[in-house]
Amino acid sequence: DKRFGEVEVVARGVQATAGSRRIRIGELTAELRDVTVTGDWAGARAASASGTALISYADLSAASDREATVAYGGPGKVKVTGGVSFMGRTLTRTVVSTVTVVGGDTIRVHADEVPGEGIPGLEELVRTRTDFERPIGLIAGMKVEKVEPRPEGLAVLVSGKDIALGG
């Protein structure tokens, strides 16, 4: 009858969007509930879904468009390293940042503290490289519930109701 109570999905190397940029999801795991296959098995609809997208720090860095490098910074934190031109020199700074969800579809990376070395304007300049927000689009109808920095990458926890999959 083309109905399934629960379907578990694991996909690797999935392409998603982060703002106007493409981002690679290393692994996407999802639990779909009350799934109905549509048409001639070309698509499906799930009454509800939840899952986790794991994004490597290299892929997250590539999607930041800030010429910054993102790495694991310990429980609940990431380290962001970026260089800025200041008074004819390039200064490179690494900051520890908190990652949060904004509006159910945007990931925000914001430095907890920026070493300004007492130089006026340096903190703001460093933040232009290290702080960023990116809307992330995984599956239409899925909402970003939480983000968790992990040693292997950034885990993005998503959920949704009445999710259309494929055709």
N, C-alpha and C positions, 0 to 999 in steps of 0.2 A: 504493500500500500504506500510505498515511498515515504514512510515515516520512521524516524529513529528517536528514541528517548534521549540518547546522549552520543555525541561524536567527539572524539579527541583528534586534534589536528596538530601536526608538527611540520613546519616548513622552514627551510634554511635558505639564506641568501635572498630574502624577499626585498624588493625595492619599494620604498615608501617616499613620502615627501616631507621635507622640513622647511617650511616657508616656500620659497621658490626653488629650493635645491632638492636634489634626489639624495636619499640616504639609504644605505644598505642595512637591513636588519639581519644580523647573523643567525638568529633563531627566533621563530615565532611559535609559541605553543598556545593552543586555545581549546577550551571546552565549550562545545555548542550543545544546547539543550532544546528538546522538542523541535527537531529538525524535520522539515518537509521538503522533499525533492520536488523541484518545479520542472515543467516541460518534460523533455525527453532526456532527463538526467543532466541537463546543461547547467543547472543552477540549483540553489536551495535557499531556504529561509529558516533562520533559527529564532525561536521565541526569545532566547537570551543567550548571551555568550560572555565569557571572561577569558583572559589570557595574559601572557607576558611576552613582550618583545625585548630581546637582548641585543643591544647595540654596542659594538666594540668601541673602545675609546678612539681608535684610529678612524673609524667611520664617523663617530661623533665630531672629531676634530675636522674632518673633511667637510662636514655639513655646517660648521660654525660660520664660515665665510669671514672670520676675523683674523686669519693668519695666526691662530693660536693652537696650542696643543693641549688636549684634555687627557688626564690620567686619573687613576683611582687616588683618592686623598684620605682614605680611612672611612670608617662607618659614617654613612650619610653625607659624605663630602667628595668632591672632586678637586684635583689640582689643575689649574689652568696657567699655562705659560705663554706669554706674548711679549713681543718687542715693540717699542715705540721710539720714534725719533724725538729727541728733546735737546734743544740748544746745540744742534749739530752732531749729537752722538746718538747711537742706538742703545737704549737701555732695555734689558730683558728682565722681566719680573715674573715670579711664580706666586700665585695666590691660592689660598684654600677657599673653595666656593661651596655654597649651599645650592642644591638643585631642588626646585619646587615645580608644581603644576599650577598654571594660571588658566582659569576658564574652562578646564576640562579638555583642552586641545593644544596647549602651549607649554613647552618646557622652558623654565627660566634658570639660568646659571648666573649667580650673583656672588661676587667676592665678599667674604665675611669682613676682610680688612685688607687694605692695600698699603704696602709700605711706601710712604710719600717722601721720606727722607727730608721732611720739612721744606720741600721745594714747592712753592705755590703752583697749582695747576697740574702737578705730576699725577696725583691720584686720579683725577678726572680723565687724564690722557691714558693711563694704564687701564682704567675701566672700559674705555672705548675698544680695547683689544680683548679683555678678559670676561666682561659681562655680556650676555646675550640672551635673547628669547627667540625660540623657534616654534611656530605651530607645527604639529606633527600629524600627518594623515596616514592612518594605518588601514582601517576598513571603515567604510561609510557607516555611521551610526554608532561607532565605538567611541567611548569617552575615556580619556586618560584619567585614571583614578589616583595614581601614585607613581613616583619614580624612586628607585633605590640604586644608589651607586654600589656596585659590587666589584671585587677584584677583577673579574673577567669582563666587565662592561657595565653599562647603564641598563638596568631593568626597568621597563616601562609597563606598568600594570594597567590593563584596559578592561572595560566591560560595556555591555550594551544590551538593548532589547529590540526585538523585531529586526534582525540583521539579515540583509539580502546578500547572498554569496553567489557570484557568477551570474550567468544568463538569466 
